[in-house]
Amino acid sequence: MLGTVLLLLALAKTACPSPASVASRRAEALKKLLEVFGMEDPPAPPAHFKQPPQYMVDLFNTVANADGVTKNPDILEGNTVRSFLDKTHSEEMRFLFVLSSVAKNEKILTAELHLFRLWPRVTDGPKRHHFCQVSVYQVLEKDKPDTPGGKKLLAARLVSLQTSGWEVFAITPAVRDWTEDESSNQGLLVTVQGLGGSPLDPPPLQFASGRGHHESKKPMLVLFTDDGRRGASLPTAGFPDLKPQAPNLPANMPVPKLGRSRSTRSLDRLQPCQRHPLSVDFEEIGWSGWIISPRGYNAFHCKGSCPFPLGQNMRPTNHATVQSIINALKLSEGVSSPCCVPDKLYSINLLYFDDDENVVLKQYDDMVAGSCGCH
């Protein structure tokens, strides 16, 4: 499907059709490309410059190279990671995350509350302890969270009073409740107590809130989900070698243009099956406003002939070898020679802003031709 989309984009750039036809083809091509990325419409870019959470940037760099190609398909749990910033902007330790952008077909695998631990207050009493107890509750009754039935414990642990930094709490059950019934989302409550649950006034430990602290330290909910769009058509691998497949193919070879001469097309058929560059530039197609990384990637494409006899360098399947023999010996009518196609595909990752200006990391399978063979 991706090959069809890229062909439509190439057709839209030719000089022959009328302006209306070019615009129509381009719109059709972009719509098809959005379908590849599981979207109906492109998200609107943020109204103002917005820095993505460093956690999401670091996660992208962990799972993908600079072109977005997956380093290891087993790093991520599922194929989507969504981040949400707190909407309460309160100094109190109450947090609310709006999950309306989570699709109904997404399976919630893991949900994490990320809180930035500030340097502890200097007090005489609690400082004799090195730890305090932090508890995270799902609020069941918005106006009465401190009543016996007003909240449900999700996570609790001892937290050091000696350092600052991020604390991560697993809150998966609450988020599953919220995605099944949006009205049940009354937010989260975090409490800080002494060892054994003794009250501390004032609490020696504080977390950065959505108001009055730097954007990079704001409370954040991170969801690991799977949207069911997993490709399994061809073998995949870990970090791929994205250099041209054939040693005699220049690394900077330009993408072939349409409307070439007959002699050039004939020459292509004489070239052995090999992989060629195929650039996808998100800025050129008008998507750079909402895609954070990568700015584009090399999809590669397969081109060339599969002449008899097929050598192992053409990576033929047994079926392709038999078909090549039948074609060469004219043992059956209407049997063509094998085709040069991708025999290994890699996934890519996009880091982007959704319609609610939340940052999403999504992995898309079968997006880069890793190698070519005769099939």
Secondary structure as GFF3:
##gff-version 3
##sequence-region A 1 375
A	DSSP	alpha_helix	2	12	.	.	.	ID=ss1
A	DSSP	alpha_helix	19	36	.	.	.	ID=ss2
A	DSSP	alpha_helix	54	63	.	.	.	ID=ss3
A	DSSP	beta_strand	80	85	.	.	.	ID=ss4
A	DSSP	beta_strand	94	95	.	.	.	ID=ss5
A	DSSP	beta_strand	107	117	.	.	.	ID=ss6
A	DSSP	three_ten_helix	126	128	.	.	.	ID=ss7
A	DSSP	beta_strand	131	139	.	.	.	ID=ss8
A	DSSP	beta_strand	151	160	.	.	.	ID=ss9
A	DSSP	beta_strand	165	170	.	.	.	ID=ss10
A	DSSP	alpha_helix	172	180	.	.	.	ID=ss11
A	DSSP	three_ten_helix	182	184	.	.	.	ID=ss12
A	DSSP	beta_strand	188	193	.	.	.	ID=ss13
A	DSSP	three_ten_helix	195	197	.	.	.	ID=ss14
A	DSSP	three_ten_helix	215	217	.	.	.	ID=ss15
A	DSSP	beta_strand	220	226	.	.	.	ID=ss16
A	DSSP	alpha_helix	262	270	.	.	.	ID=ss17
A	DSSP	beta_strand	274	276	.	.	.	ID=ss18
A	DSSP	beta_strand	279	281	.	.	.	ID=ss19
A	DSSP	beta_strand	291	293	.	.	.	ID=ss20
A	DSSP	beta_strand	296	298	.	.	.	ID=ss21
A	DSSP	beta_strand	301	303	.	.	.	ID=ss22
A	DSSP	three_ten_helix	312	314	.	.	.	ID=ss23
A	DSSP	alpha_helix	318	328	.	.	.	ID=ss24
A	DSSP	beta_strand	340	353	.	.	.	ID=ss25
A	DSSP	beta_strand	359	374	.	.	.	ID=ss26
###
